[in-house]
Amino acid sequence: MSRLQSERLILRPWEERDRDFWADLNADPEVMRFFEATRDRRESDIVFERLREHFARNGFGFWVLEKKEDGTQIGFTGLHVADFPAQFTPAIEIGWRLKRQEWKKGYASEAALASLAHAFGPMGLEEVVSFAVEGNEASFAVMRRIGMRRRPDLDFDHPYLPAHSPLRRHLTYAITAAQWQESEAPTGA
Ligand SMILES: CC(C)(COP(=O)(O)OP(=O)(O)OC[C@H]1O[C@@H](n2cnc3c(N)ncnc32)[C@H](O)[C@@H]1OP(=O)(O)O)[C@@H](O)C(=O)NCCC(=O)NCCS
């Protein structure tokens, strides 16, 4: 299973010792502001198993971000198979979630660049997509910072959210292998 690194971070698969960290991350209402609700321990444990299964099946996933400086976990960033019904799926998405105390330090963008280098390098992908709930400006800023381009033609209503949900509308960005190679973005490796 892949393990990556960037200047300040180790990106690694989930281990049993990360279970409490994951539950704490999902219990913070500010971190979960653009989700339907925070997750209780039981719900967090279910998703924890799915994250680990994704790594076992695919060899990549939403990597835990561990600070090189002190070994603490700060969140996740990585690549995930998006297979819900939408016009651009199945696709590989890039996503991120950090604990609040670690926002605004550039960690999400740093880890995302390392993830894209892996996607377009060893994995040989043609395209990576990213999407977020309309209004999640911090997430869109990461997408732009790493060279992704807005793709209004791929915007969608998330099929797993109820029709009346204010969180249903998702805006989409994407980057192709050619655009990645052309960009002057650092590799993050
Ligand atoms: C989305 C999320 C990961 C973005 O985190 P973030 O810390 O804003 O993103 P970055 O790591 O790219 O940090 C960039 C900020 O750090 C600052 N920064 C500080 N030191 C930096 C450094 N060494 N390098 C780069 N940026 C640095 C930048 O100036 C920038 O701030 P700005 O927006 O005021 O310009 C975070 O808001 C989050 O976890 N949200 C909740 C979960 C969520 O909604 N996830 C997305 C679902 S789709």
The ligand as an SDF file (V2000), in Angstrom:
LIG
                    3D

 48 50  0  0  0  0  0  0  0  0999 V2000
  -10.8640   22.3240    3.3340 C   0  0  0  0  0  0  0  0  0  0  0  0
   -9.6980   22.4120    4.3060 C   0  0  0  0  0  0  0  0  0  0  0  0
   -8.9090   21.1270    4.3410 C   0  0  0  0  0  0  0  0  0  0  0  0
   -8.7920   23.5720    3.8150 C   0  0  0  0  0  0  0  0  0  0  0  0
   -7.7490   23.7930    4.7560 O   0  0  0  0  0  0  0  0  0  0  0  0
   -6.7970   25.0730    4.6410 P   0  0  0  0  0  0  0  0  0  0  0  0
   -5.8970   25.0250    5.8000 O   0  0  0  0  0  0  0  0  0  0  0  0
   -7.6050   26.2950    4.3870 O   0  0  0  0  0  0  0  0  0  0  0  0
   -6.0260   24.7820    3.2820 O   0  0  0  0  0  0  0  0  0  0  0  0
   -4.4650   24.8460    2.9710 P   0  0  0  0  0  0  0  0  0  0  0  0
   -3.7500   23.7460    3.6520 O   0  0  0  0  0  0  0  0  0  0  0  0
   -4.3540   24.9050    1.5100 O   0  0  0  0  0  0  0  0  0  0  0  0
   -3.9820   26.1820    3.6190 O   0  0  0  0  0  0  0  0  0  0  0  0
   -4.0160   27.3600    2.8820 C   0  0  0  0  0  0  0  0  0  0  0  0
   -3.9340   28.5390    3.8130 C   0  0  0  0  0  0  0  0  0  0  0  0
   -2.8100   28.4140    4.6620 O   0  0  0  0  0  0  0  0  0  0  0  0
   -1.9760   29.5840    4.5520 C   0  0  0  0  0  0  0  0  0  0  0  0
   -0.5820   29.1340    4.7180 N   0  0  0  0  0  0  0  0  0  0  0  0
    0.1460   29.3010    5.8610 C   0  0  0  0  0  0  0  0  0  0  0  0
    1.3390   28.7260    5.7270 N   0  0  0  0  0  0  0  0  0  0  0  0
    1.3970   28.1790    4.4970 C   0  0  0  0  0  0  0  0  0  0  0  0
    2.3800   27.4380    3.7940 C   0  0  0  0  0  0  0  0  0  0  0  0
    3.5720   27.1510    4.3380 N   0  0  0  0  0  0  0  0  0  0  0  0
    2.0850   27.0130    2.5440 N   0  0  0  0  0  0  0  0  0  0  0  0
    0.8900   27.2930    1.9800 C   0  0  0  0  0  0  0  0  0  0  0  0
   -0.0850   27.9910    2.6080 N   0  0  0  0  0  0  0  0  0  0  0  0
    0.1640   28.4320    3.8570 C   0  0  0  0  0  0  0  0  0  0  0  0
   -2.3130   30.1460    3.1870 C   0  0  0  0  0  0  0  0  0  0  0  0
   -2.0620   31.5110    3.1330 O   0  0  0  0  0  0  0  0  0  0  0  0
   -3.7860   29.8230    3.0450 C   0  0  0  0  0  0  0  0  0  0  0  0
   -4.5650   30.7960    3.6980 O   0  0  0  0  0  0  0  0  0  0  0  0
   -5.4820   31.8180    2.8530 P   0  0  0  0  0  0  0  0  0  0  0  0
   -6.6880   31.0520    2.4180 O   0  0  0  0  0  0  0  0  0  0  0  0
   -5.8160   32.8490    3.8680 O   0  0  0  0  0  0  0  0  0  0  0  0
   -4.6860   32.2570    1.7140 O   0  0  0  0  0  0  0  0  0  0  0  0
  -10.2180   22.7590    5.7390 C   0  0  0  0  0  0  0  0  0  0  0  0
  -10.9180   23.9550    5.6890 O   0  0  0  0  0  0  0  0  0  0  0  0
  -11.1210   21.6580    6.2940 C   0  0  0  0  0  0  0  0  0  0  0  0
  -10.6480   20.6480    6.7960 O   0  0  0  0  0  0  0  0  0  0  0  0
  -12.4510   21.8750    6.2170 N   0  0  0  0  0  0  0  0  0  0  0  0
  -13.4310   20.9300    6.7840 C   0  0  0  0  0  0  0  0  0  0  0  0
  -13.5760   19.6570    5.9860 C   0  0  0  0  0  0  0  0  0  0  0  0
  -14.0410   19.9060    4.5780 C   0  0  0  0  0  0  0  0  0  0  0  0
  -14.9760   20.6860    4.3460 O   0  0  0  0  0  0  0  0  0  0  0  0
  -13.4020   19.2490    3.6280 N   0  0  0  0  0  0  0  0  0  0  0  0
  -13.7170   19.3580    2.2350 C   0  0  0  0  0  0  0  0  0  0  0  0
  -14.9330   18.6160    1.8810 C   0  0  0  0  0  0  0  0  0  0  0  0
  -15.1690   18.6790    0.1160 S   0  0  0  0  0  0  0  0  0  0  0  0
  1  2  1  0
  2  3  1  0
  2  4  1  0
  2 36  1  0
  4  5  1  0
  5  6  1  0
  6  7  2  0
  6  8  1  0
  6  9  1  0
  9 10  1  0
 10 11  2  0
 10 12  1  0
 10 13  1  0
 13 14  1  0
 14 15  1  0
 15 16  1  0
 15 30  1  0
 16 17  1  0
 17 18  1  0
 17 28  1  0
 18 19  1  0
 18 27  1  0
 19 20  2  0
 20 21  1  0
 21 22  1  0
 21 27  2  0
 22 23  1  0
 22 24  2  0
 24 25  1  0
 25 26  2  0
 26 27  1  0
 28 29  1  0
 28 30  1  0
 30 31  1  0
 31 32  1  0
 32 33  2  0
 32 34  1  0
 32 35  1  0
 36 37  1  0
 36 38  1  0
 38 39  2  0
 38 40  1  0
 40 41  1  0
 41 42  1  0
 42 43  1  0
 43 44  2  0
 43 45  1  0
 45 46  1  0
 46 47  1  0
 47 48  1  0
M  END
$$$$
